[in-house]
Amino acid sequence: MQPRTKLGLAVGAIGLVLNICVSAFFGFCGPVLSLVAGGVVGYLTAQQEKLPTKGAGARAGAVSGGIAGTLIIVGQVIGGIAALIYFQTSGTDLPFGQAPTTGTDPSLTALYYGSGFVTAFCFGLVGALLAAGTGAGAGYLGTPEQATSMPLAPME
């Protein structure tokens, strides 16, 4: 398995767990976590693989950032649904509207969770795109300049 895949999965797994906590409390902050994770994994990938060009470093960083971002989407959705479950079971007031109770029409409950899933998925998708983009940028910056060999001029 390539380092970009291994690192993407490792950082993505850490990001998944962290994003469950972050998105359960502040759902809109999940993409910030993805942004940081993408940058970290892109830089680590470029350092580990020692690629020949900055373009190759950017591609490797984008792949590893995309892998990490994809796993972080899962954390975003789990955290978002967990927050909805908390609001429904605890009876805590929502900033807008109200959570359905146990005696509520099942279609309203399905709408409550369905819209929460879609919202969390959209935030996660934005985060995944940010992770891939930041991973590409960090991979580009983390790839060292390769010295080009130039022929020596003859001495006169």
PLY file of the C-alpha trace (Angstrom):
ply
format ascii 1.0
element vertex 156
property float x
property float y
property float z
element edge 155
property int vertex1
property int vertex2
end_header
0.00 0.00 0.00
1.35 3.42 -0.94
2.21 5.90 1.81
-0.41 8.33 0.51
-3.12 5.71 1.06
-1.81 4.64 4.48
-1.43 8.20 5.69
-4.83 9.20 4.28
-6.51 6.34 6.11
-4.65 6.98 9.37
-5.31 10.72 9.45
-8.85 10.12 8.17
-9.56 7.69 11.02
-8.30 10.21 13.57
-10.32 12.93 11.85
-13.42 10.74 11.82
-13.30 10.33 15.61
-12.52 13.99 16.21
-15.20 15.12 13.80
-17.86 13.07 15.59
-17.18 15.19 18.67
-16.81 18.48 16.81
-19.88 18.07 14.62
-22.05 16.89 17.52
-21.41 20.21 19.30
-20.70 22.62 16.43
-21.77 21.05 13.14
-20.51 23.87 10.95
-16.95 23.54 12.33
-16.40 20.11 10.76
-14.98 21.53 7.51
-12.33 23.38 9.53
-11.17 20.06 10.95
-11.08 18.64 7.41
-9.04 21.61 6.27
-6.42 21.00 8.95
-6.38 17.22 8.40
-5.93 17.66 4.65
-2.98 19.99 5.15
-1.30 17.68 7.64
-1.73 14.54 5.55
-0.67 16.28 2.33
2.54 17.54 3.91
3.30 14.16 5.52
2.70 12.38 2.22
5.10 14.67 0.37
7.76 14.18 3.02
7.33 10.40 3.11
7.21 9.72 -0.62
10.04 12.06 -1.69
8.49 12.77 -5.07
10.54 14.15 -7.96
8.43 17.21 -8.81
6.17 19.61 -6.99
3.30 18.62 -9.31
3.65 15.00 -8.24
3.68 16.17 -4.62
0.47 18.10 -5.18
-1.22 15.06 -6.77
-0.12 12.76 -3.94
-1.27 15.31 -1.35
-4.65 15.65 -3.05
-5.15 11.89 -3.04
-4.23 11.50 0.62
-6.30 14.56 1.56
-9.25 13.19 -0.39
-9.02 9.85 1.40
-8.87 11.55 4.78
-11.73 13.87 3.83
-13.91 10.96 2.76
-13.53 9.33 6.16
-14.20 12.64 7.86
-17.55 12.83 6.02
-18.59 9.74 7.97
-17.67 11.45 11.24
-19.64 14.54 10.23
-22.77 12.49 9.55
-22.46 10.42 12.75
-21.94 13.55 14.86
-24.83 15.36 13.19
-27.25 12.48 13.71
-26.03 12.07 17.31
-26.84 15.74 17.95
-30.33 15.26 16.51
-30.89 12.20 18.70
-29.76 14.20 21.74
-32.15 17.04 20.97
-35.03 14.65 20.43
-34.48 12.51 23.53
-33.50 15.25 25.99
-36.25 17.70 25.10
-33.70 20.50 24.78
-35.00 23.51 22.92
-33.66 23.95 19.42
-32.55 27.37 18.21
-35.25 27.08 15.53
-38.27 24.81 15.31
-38.65 21.86 17.61
-37.58 18.23 17.61
-40.30 15.64 17.10
-41.40 13.72 20.18
-42.04 10.00 20.40
-45.77 10.46 19.67
-45.14 12.58 16.57
-46.15 11.47 13.09
-43.42 9.13 11.73
-43.15 11.13 8.53
-42.11 14.21 10.53
-39.50 12.16 12.36
-38.20 10.83 9.04
-38.07 14.38 7.69
-36.22 15.52 10.84
-33.52 12.87 10.49
-33.43 12.95 6.68
-32.83 16.68 6.55
-30.22 16.34 9.31
-28.43 13.62 7.32
-28.42 15.70 4.13
-27.18 18.78 5.96
-24.39 16.86 7.72
-23.43 15.15 4.45
-23.22 18.51 2.66
-21.00 19.95 5.39
-18.88 16.78 5.17
-18.65 17.05 1.38
-17.43 20.64 1.65
-14.89 19.42 4.21
-13.70 16.62 1.92
-13.16 19.06 -0.94
-11.27 21.38 1.40
-9.15 18.45 2.63
-8.23 17.43 -0.92
-7.40 21.01 -1.91
-5.38 21.70 1.21
-3.66 18.33 0.82
-2.66 19.30 -2.72
-1.30 22.65 -1.57
0.59 21.15 1.35
1.92 18.36 -0.87
3.15 20.97 -3.33
4.82 23.02 -0.63
6.17 19.96 1.17
7.93 18.57 -1.89
11.53 19.74 -1.89
12.99 21.44 -4.92
15.00 18.99 -6.98
18.35 20.23 -8.15
18.63 20.13 -11.90
21.97 19.10 -13.22
23.35 21.61 -15.65
26.39 20.86 -17.74
29.46 22.76 -16.69
30.81 25.31 -19.07
34.29 24.52 -20.35
36.97 26.52 -18.64
39.09 28.73 -20.84
0 1
1 2
2 3
3 4
4 5
5 6
6 7
7 8
8 9
9 10
10 11
11 12
12 13
13 14
14 15
15 16
16 17
17 18
18 19
19 20
20 21
21 22
22 23
23 24
24 25
25 26
26 27
27 28
28 29
29 30
30 31
31 32
32 33
33 34
34 35
35 36
36 37
37 38
38 39
39 40
40 41
41 42
42 43
43 44
44 45
45 46
46 47
47 48
48 49
49 50
50 51
51 52
52 53
53 54
54 55
55 56
56 57
57 58
58 59
59 60
60 61
61 62
62 63
63 64
64 65
65 66
66 67
67 68
68 69
69 70
70 71
71 72
72 73
73 74
74 75
75 76
76 77
77 78
78 79
79 80
80 81
81 82
82 83
83 84
84 85
85 86
86 87
87 88
88 89
89 90
90 91
91 92
92 93
93 94
94 95
95 96
96 97
97 98
98 99
99 100
100 101
101 102
102 103
103 104
104 105
105 106
106 107
107 108
108 109
109 110
110 111
111 112
112 113
113 114
114 115
115 116
116 117
117 118
118 119
119 120
120 121
121 122
122 123
123 124
124 125
125 126
126 127
127 128
128 129
129 130
130 131
131 132
132 133
133 134
134 135
135 136
136 137
137 138
138 139
139 140
140 141
141 142
142 143
143 144
144 145
145 146
146 147
147 148
148 149
149 150
150 151
151 152
152 153
153 154
154 155
